[in-house]
Amino acid sequence: MTPATVLLRALCVLVAVALIAGCAGGRGESPPPPPADPALAQTAAGTLRGVVAEDHRLFAGIPYAAPPVGPLRFADPEPAEPWAGVRDATKFGPRCMQSLGGDLELGRQTDEDCLSLNVWTPPAASAQPRPVMVWIHGGAFVNGSGKIYDAGRLAARGDIVVVTINYRLGALGFLAHPALGPPGEVGNYGLADQQAALRWVRDNIAAFGGDPDRVTVAGESAGGMSVCDHLVAPGSRGLFSAAIIQSGPCQAQAALPVAQDRSVEYAAGRGCADPVEAAACLRALPADKLRDPAWFYNIGDDELTGPVTGTAALPRDPMGTIGGADAQRVPVLMGTTRDEFTLFVGMQYVREGVRYGPQDYPRLLADAFGRNAAAVAQRYPLTDYPSVPLAYSAAVTDGVFSCIGDRMARAITSSPVYFYEFNDRAAPAPESLRTLPFPVGASHSLELRYLFDVGGTPPLDPAQQKLSDEMIDYWSSFVKSASPNTDGRPQWDAFGDGNRVMSLQPDGSRMIDSFGDEHQCAFWAGLR
């Protein structure tokens, strides 16, 4: 099994008519006065009752779009219907339908009616509107939900508003069968959901004390890849003023012809082979029949799903567009973890009992890098590493994550870019990964524990807690001012100032100029 498949499975585990004048805080209009009760919020669709805790407020399970069912399955989202009275917003909404492979909840608490979001704020009102961070979850576009990310501490310490969202996943989110719409307008329903959530924030966040003119869109892994897409998607223009990309494999985009062909194969496998009847057939299937994704993007013999390029929603591949005139020119905070791929190899080891020996190394590199495998083997010889898992992980970390990030950062020249590497190689990992015969180090997703309460790992030690405080201060400062720099923290220079990177470490974060050399980015640039 090779990087894309392992990446998919590991991400699945770890990781879902205005009633009042003024449209509840839309741009250029005055929002209604806030309710006297801090547990209440008045949105365009109606009143919500949330939870007021000691250090934060939470409004959960807010519908930002109509249920995408019946004729709205495989269609862009429609506005949510208004409600009468006060809607309970104390419980999270169901997760979107998702693959059972790697789902720790085995499909429980999932529903096709899942387009909801959650708003976290500091406990007390502010005289001035607070800046907003909209968080897009990871999970390989087949798993995950917004409720996983408890943002109470981030909102309270950072003095910002945080919104976490669900969006359609797998086939329901990205199937690109040509019968489902006009040419070039199929697929990307999950991306359209994210845009609908951003529009909801624009029109309603003032009711929660948020500033609709200071919205940062952020995400990790598939969520980071989504942020790359929003930077170049026409429908996302003007919906945010800054962006955060964490460990985003933004090169893993499928082209429309491939996505359409594989969607046709997927439909036929579910009894919807007739091209004339395919749309009606797919919309009539029970949602359970559509939990598994259609695979679009190949890495060697492996496949991924997700957004589709060459479409009306995503005309161009973001990797070739992100620094050009067609991309939004907004400040970007982005980065990777020091040992991205060890997590995926470790999960394969734990869940599938895979053991790699020296004889497997050439095959692994061939599956991962195709015609470049021999060059990669020469650059990453087994003799330089304690084991095959660590050699394999180093190559994929550098070629698929670190140097893709470096390439994007170099391409964005019209706006400031702040680049980081999360480098706590003793970061708490899930229990199943703590007994591996090789260290996972600062692997993919382990930085999330320092920003959110995501559970499932041991508590941070004092030095790590200090790093967590520092990261929240950096992230929230960026959300507030488009710069991570804040009093009392080490200076974080823009990437363009010598291509220097902020190394986030528990023994003291600092700027480094060795990132490109450590990850051999000149070598990877030469392979393109």
C-alpha positions in Angstrom: 0.0 0.0 0.0 1.4 3.4 -1.0 1.1 7.0 0.2 -2.3 8.0 -1.2 -4.1 4.9 0.2 -2.3 5.1 3.6 -3.0 8.9 3.6 -6.7 8.3 3.0 -7.1 5.6 5.7 -5.1 7.4 8.3 -7.0 10.6 7.8 -10.2 8.7 8.1 -9.2 7.4 11.5 -7.9 10.6 12.9 -9.4 12.2 12.3 -18.0 17.0 9.8 -36.0 35.0 3.6 -34.6 37.1 6.5 -37.0 37.4 9.4 -35.5 40.7 10.5 -34.6 43.9 8.6 -30.9 44.3 8.0 -30.2 40.6 7.3 -28.4 40.0 10.6 -25.2 41.9 10.0 -24.7 41.6 6.2 -22.0 43.9 4.9 -23.0 47.6 4.8 -26.1 47.0 7.0 -26.7 47.4 10.7 -27.3 44.2 12.6 -30.1 44.0 15.1 -29.2 44.8 18.7 -27.9 41.7 20.5 -30.3 39.9 22.8 -29.8 40.7 26.5 -29.4 37.0 27.2 -25.8 35.9 26.0 -27.2 32.4 25.3 -29.3 33.9 22.5 -28.3 35.0 19.0 -30.5 36.4 16.3 -29.6 35.2 12.8 -31.3 35.9 9.5 -33.2 32.6 9.7 -34.3 32.9 13.4 -33.2 32.9 17.0 -30.8 30.4 18.5 -30.1 29.4 22.1 -26.6 28.2 22.7 -24.4 27.3 25.7 -22.6 29.9 27.9 -19.6 28.3 29.6 -17.1 30.0 31.9 -14.6 30.6 29.2 -16.6 30.6 26.0 -20.0 30.6 24.3 -21.0 27.8 21.8 -23.8 27.8 19.3 -23.8 24.3 17.7 -25.6 22.5 14.9 -26.7 25.7 13.1 -28.1 24.9 9.6 -26.4 27.1 7.0 -28.1 25.4 4.0 -31.2 23.4 3.2 -30.9 19.6 3.6 -29.1 18.3 0.5 -31.6 15.5 -0.1 -34.0 14.5 -2.9 -33.6 16.8 -5.8 -30.8 18.7 -3.9 -28.6 15.6 -3.8 -25.7 16.3 -6.2 -26.7 20.0 -6.4 -25.3 23.2 -5.1 -26.7 24.0 -1.6 -29.9 26.1 -1.2 -30.5 28.6 1.7 -31.8 27.1 5.0 -35.4 27.6 5.7 -36.2 30.1 8.5 -37.7 28.8 11.8 -40.2 30.2 14.3 -39.5 30.6 18.0 -36.1 29.7 19.5 -34.0 26.9 18.0 -31.9 24.8 20.3 -28.2 25.2 19.4 -26.7 23.3 22.3 -26.0 20.1 20.4 -23.8 19.3 17.4 -25.6 18.3 14.2 -25.0 14.9 12.6 -21.8 14.2 10.6 -22.2 14.1 6.9 -22.4 10.6 5.4 -19.0 9.1 5.2 -17.1 5.9 4.5 -17.2 3.2 7.2 -13.5 2.5 6.4 -11.6 3.9 9.4 -14.7 5.5 10.9 -14.4 4.9 14.7 -18.2 5.5 15.1 -19.1 3.0 12.3 -21.4 5.4 10.6 -23.3 6.4 13.7 -24.4 10.0 14.1 -24.3 10.5 10.3 -27.0 11.8 8.1 -27.5 13.2 4.6 -29.1 16.2 6.3 -25.8 17.5 7.7 -25.0 21.0 6.5 -24.5 22.7 9.8 -21.8 24.7 11.5 -20.8 25.6 15.1 -19.8 29.1 16.4 -17.4 29.5 19.3 -16.9 32.9 20.9 -15.3 34.3 24.0 -17.8 34.4 27.0 -18.2 38.2 27.1 -19.4 40.7 24.5 -16.9 43.1 23.0 -17.2 46.7 22.2 -15.8 46.1 18.8 -16.6 43.1 16.4 -14.1 40.3 16.7 -12.2 38.8 13.8 -13.4 35.4 12.6 -11.6 32.1 11.7 -13.7 29.6 9.7 -12.2 26.1 10.1 -12.5 23.4 7.4 -11.9 19.9 8.8 -9.6 17.3 7.2 -10.3 13.6 6.7 -9.4 13.0 3.0 -12.8 14.4 1.9 -14.4 11.1 3.1 -14.5 11.5 6.9 -14.5 14.0 9.7 -16.8 16.8 11.0 -16.7 20.2 12.5 -17.6 18.9 16.0 -14.3 17.2 16.4 -12.6 20.5 16.9 -13.4 22.0 20.3 -12.4 25.6 19.7 -13.3 27.0 23.2 -9.8 27.7 24.3 -8.7 29.1 20.9 -11.7 31.5 20.9 -11.2 32.6 24.6 -7.4 32.9 24.6 -7.2 34.3 21.1 -10.2 36.7 21.6 -11.6 35.7 18.2 -14.8 34.0 16.9 -14.2 30.5 15.5 -16.6 28.7 13.1 -16.3 25.0 12.4 -18.3 23.5 9.6 -19.6 20.3 8.1 -19.6 19.7 4.3 -20.6 16.9 2.0 -18.0 14.1 1.7 -17.2 11.3 -0.6 -19.5 10.5 -3.5 -22.2 12.8 -2.1 -19.8 15.6 -2.1 -17.8 15.2 -5.2 -19.4 12.7 -7.7 -18.9 14.2 -11.2 -21.2 12.0 -13.3 -22.0 14.0 -16.5 -25.7 13.2 -16.1 -25.9 15.2 -12.9 -25.6 18.7 -14.5 -24.6 20.8 -17.5 -21.2 20.2 -18.9 -18.5 21.4 -16.6 -20.9 22.0 -13.7 -20.7 18.6 -11.9 -18.9 17.6 -8.8 -17.5 19.9 -6.2 -20.8 19.9 -4.2 -18.7 19.7 -1.0 -16.7 22.8 -2.1 -20.0 24.6 -2.8 -21.1 23.7 0.7 -18.0 25.4 2.1 -18.7 28.5 0.1 -22.3 28.5 1.4 -20.9 28.4 4.9 -18.6 31.3 4.2 -21.6 33.3 2.8 -23.5 32.4 6.0 -20.6 33.8 8.0 -20.6 37.0 5.9 -24.4 37.5 6.5 -24.8 36.3 10.1 -21.6 36.4 12.1 -22.3 39.9 13.4 -25.0 38.3 15.5 -22.3 36.5 17.4 -20.0 39.5 17.8 -18.0 38.7 14.7 -16.7 41.0 12.0 -17.8 39.9 8.5 -15.0 42.0 7.0 -12.2 40.1 8.8 -12.7 36.5 8.0 -9.8 34.0 7.8 -10.5 30.7 6.1 -8.4 27.9 7.6 -8.0 24.1 7.4 -5.7 21.2 7.8 -5.0 18.3 5.3 -8.1 18.0 3.1 -9.2 21.2 4.8 -5.9 22.9 3.8 -6.3 21.6 0.3 -9.8 23.2 0.4 -8.3 26.5 1.3 -6.0 26.3 -1.7 -9.1 25.8 -3.8 -10.9 28.8 -2.3 -7.9 30.9 -3.1 -8.5 30.3 -6.8 -12.3 29.4 -7.0 -14.4 32.2 -8.6 -17.3 31.5 -6.2 -15.1 32.1 -3.2 -13.8 35.6 -4.2 -14.5 38.2 -1.6 -15.6 35.8 1.1 -12.5 36.0 3.2 -9.6 38.3 3.8 -6.8 35.9 4.9 -6.0 32.2 4.7 -4.4 29.5 6.8 -3.2 26.2 5.1 -2.0 23.4 7.4 -0.4 20.3 5.8 -2.5 20.7 2.6 -1.7 18.3 -0.3 -2.8 21.0 -2.7 -1.4 19.1 -5.8 -3.9 16.3 -5.4 -6.6 17.7 -7.7 -8.5 15.6 -10.2 -9.2 16.8 -13.7 -12.8 16.7 -15.0 -12.4 14.1 -17.7 -10.9 11.6 -15.2 -13.5 12.4 -12.6 -16.3 12.0 -15.0 -15.1 8.6 -16.3 -14.6 7.3 -12.8 -18.0 8.6 -11.7 -19.7 6.8 -14.6 -17.9 3.6 -13.4 -19.0 4.2 -9.9 -22.6 4.7 -10.9 -22.6 1.6 -12.9 -21.4 -0.4 -10.0 -24.4 0.8 -8.0 -26.9 -0.2 -10.7 -27.1 3.2 -12.4 -25.4 2.4 -15.7 -28.0 3.8 -18.1 -26.8 7.4 -19.0 -30.3 8.6 -19.5 -31.6 7.4 -16.2 -28.3 7.8 -14.2 -29.2 11.0 -12.5 -32.6 9.9 -11.3 -31.2 6.5 -10.3 -28.4 8.0 -8.2 -30.7 10.4 -6.5 -33.1 7.6 -5.7 -30.5 5.3 -4.0 -30.5 5.0 -0.3 -27.8 7.2 1.2 -26.0 4.2 2.7 -25.3 3.0 -0.9 -23.3 6.2 -1.5 -21.1 6.2 1.7 -18.0 5.0 -0.2 -16.3 7.5 -2.3 -15.6 7.5 -6.0 -11.8 7.7 -6.6 -10.5 10.3 -9.0 -6.8 11.1 -8.5 -4.1 8.6 -9.0 -0.7 8.4 -7.3 0.9 5.3 -8.8 -1.7 2.6 -8.4 -3.5 4.4 -5.6 -6.4 6.9 -5.7 -7.8 9.9 -3.9 -11.1 11.7 -4.1 -12.1 15.4 -3.7 -12.4 18.6 -5.7 -12.4 18.5 -9.5 -10.5 21.0 -11.7 -11.5 22.2 -15.2 -15.0 22.9 -13.9 -17.1 26.1 -13.5 -16.5 25.9 -9.7 -12.7 25.3 -10.0 -11.5 26.2 -13.5 -7.8 25.7 -12.9 -5.5 23.6 -10.8 -4.6 25.7 -7.7 -0.9 24.7 -7.9 -0.5 26.5 -11.2 -2.8 29.4 -10.3 -2.2 30.2 -6.6 0.4 32.9 -7.3 -1.2 34.3 -10.4 -3.6 37.0 -11.3 -6.6 34.7 -11.0 -5.9 33.9 -7.3 -7.1 36.0 -4.4 -4.3 38.2 -3.1 -4.7 37.8 0.7 -2.1 37.2 3.4 -1.4 33.5 4.0 -0.1 31.5 7.0 0.9 28.1 6.0 3.1 25.2 6.9 3.8 21.5 7.5 4.9 19.1 10.2 8.5 17.9 10.4 7.6 14.2 10.0 4.3 14.3 8.0 4.2 10.7 6.7 5.3 8.7 9.7 1.7 8.8 10.9 0.4 7.0 7.8 3.0 4.3 7.9 2.3 3.9 11.6 -1.4 3.5 11.1 -0.8 0.9 8.4 1.5 -0.9 10.7 -1.1 -0.9 13.5 -4.3 -1.5 11.7 -3.2 -3.8 8.9 -0.2 -5.5 10.4 2.0 -4.4 7.5 5.8 -4.9 8.0 8.3 -3.4 5.6 11.7 -5.0 4.9 14.5 -3.8 2.7 13.1 -5.8 -0.2 10.0 -3.6 -0.1 11.7 -0.3 -0.5 12.1 -0.2 -4.3 8.4 -1.2 -4.7 7.2 1.5 -2.2 9.2 4.2 -4.0 8.0 3.0 -7.4 4.4 3.1 -6.3 4.9 6.5 -4.8 7.0 8.2 -7.4 6.7 6.2 -10.6 9.5 7.0 -13.1 11.3 9.1 -10.5 11.7 6.2 -8.1 15.3 5.4 -9.0 16.3 9.0 -8.4 14.5 9.1 -5.1 16.2 5.9 -4.0 19.6 7.4 -4.7 18.7 10.6 -2.8 17.1 8.7 0.1 19.3 5.5 0.4 18.3 3.0 3.1 21.7 3.2 4.6 20.9 6.7 5.8 17.9 5.6 7.9 17.4 3.3 10.8 14.5 1.4 9.1 12.5 1.2 5.9 9.5 3.0 7.5 11.6 6.0 8.3 13.3 6.1 4.9 10.0 5.8 3.1 8.4 8.4 5.4 11.2 10.9 4.9 10.9 10.7 1.1 7.1 11.1 1.1 7.2 13.8 3.7 9.6 15.8 1.6 8.2 15.1 -1.8 4.5 15.2 -1.1 4.2 17.7 1.8 7.2 19.8 2.8 8.4 20.8 -0.6 4.9 21.3 -2.0 4.5 23.8 0.8 7.8 25.4 -0.1 6.8 25.6 -3.8 3.5 27.3 -3.0 5.1 29.8 -0.6 7.6 30.8 -3.3 4.7 31.2 -5.8 2.8 33.7 -3.7 4.6 36.9 -4.2 1.8 39.5 -4.2 0.8 39.0 -0.6 2.7 38.2 2.6 3.3 34.6 3.4 4.2 33.3 6.9 5.6 29.8 6.7 6.0 27.4 9.7 7.2 23.9 10.5 5.7 22.2 13.5 8.7 20.5 15.0 7.8 18.9 18.4 9.1 15.4 17.7 7.7 14.3 21.1 4.2 15.5 20.3 1.4 13.4 21.9 0.1 10.8 19.5 -2.8 8.4 19.7 -2.2 5.5 22.0 -2.0 2.9 19.2 1.0 4.8 17.7 3.0 5.0 21.0 4.2 1.4 20.8 5.5 1.4 17.2 9.1 0.2 16.6 9.9 3.5 15.0 9.1 7.1 16.2 6.3 9.0 14.6 7.9 12.3 15.7 6.1 15.5 14.6 3.7 13.8 12.3 0.7 14.8 10.2 -2.2 16.3 12.3 -0.3 16.2 15.6 -0.2 20.0 15.7 -4.0 20.2 15.9 -3.8 19.2 19.6 -2.0 22.5 20.2 -4.8 24.6 18.7 -7.9 22.6 19.5 -9.1 20.1 22.1 -9.4 17.1 19.8 -9.1 14.4 22.5 -7.5 10.9 22.0 -4.0 11.8 23.1 -2.1 12.3 26.4 -2.1 15.8 27.9 0.6 18.2 26.9 3.6 18.6 29.3 4.5 22.1 30.6 6.8 22.9 27.7 4.3 21.7 25.2 1.5 23.7 26.8 3.7 26.7 26.5 4.1 26.0 22.8 0.3 25.5 22.5 -0.2 29.0 24.1 2.4 30.4 21.7 0.7 28.8 18.6 -2.7 30.1 19.6 -1.2 33.5 20.1 0.4 33.4 16.6 -2.7 32.0 14.9 -5.1 34.4 16.6 -2.8 37.4 15.9 -2.8 36.4 12.2 -6.6 36.2 12.3 -6.8 39.7 13.9 -4.1 41.5 11.9 -2.9 39.4 9.0 0.4 39.0 10.8 1.2 36.3 13.4 3.5 38.7 15.3 2.4 39.6 18.7 4.0 41.0 21.9 6.0 38.6 23.9 6.6 36.1 21.2 9.6 35.4 19.0 9.5 37.5 15.8 8.0 35.7 12.8 9.4 37.0 9.5 7.6 36.8 6.3 8.8 33.9 4.1 9.9 36.3 1.4 12.5 37.7 3.7 15.2 35.1 2.8 12.7 32.2 2.6 13.0 31.7 6.3 10.6 29.4 8.2 9.3 29.6 11.8 10.2 26.3 13.5 7.6 25.7 16.3 9.3 23.9 19.1 8.6 23.4 22.8 12.2 24.4 23.7 11.8 27.7 22.0 10.4 28.6 18.6 12.7 30.4 16.2 13.2 31.4 12.6 15.4 28.9 10.5 16.8 29.1 7.0 17.5 25.4 6.7 14.0 24.1 5.8 14.6 23.8 2.0 17.9 22.0 2.6 16.6 19.7 5.3 13.8 18.5 3.1 15.9 18.6 -0.1 13.5 20.8 -2.0 15.9 21.7 -4.8 16.0 18.0 -5.6 12.2 17.7 -5.7 11.9 20.9 -7.8 14.2 19.3 -10.3 11.9 16.3 -10.7 8.9 18.3 -11.8 
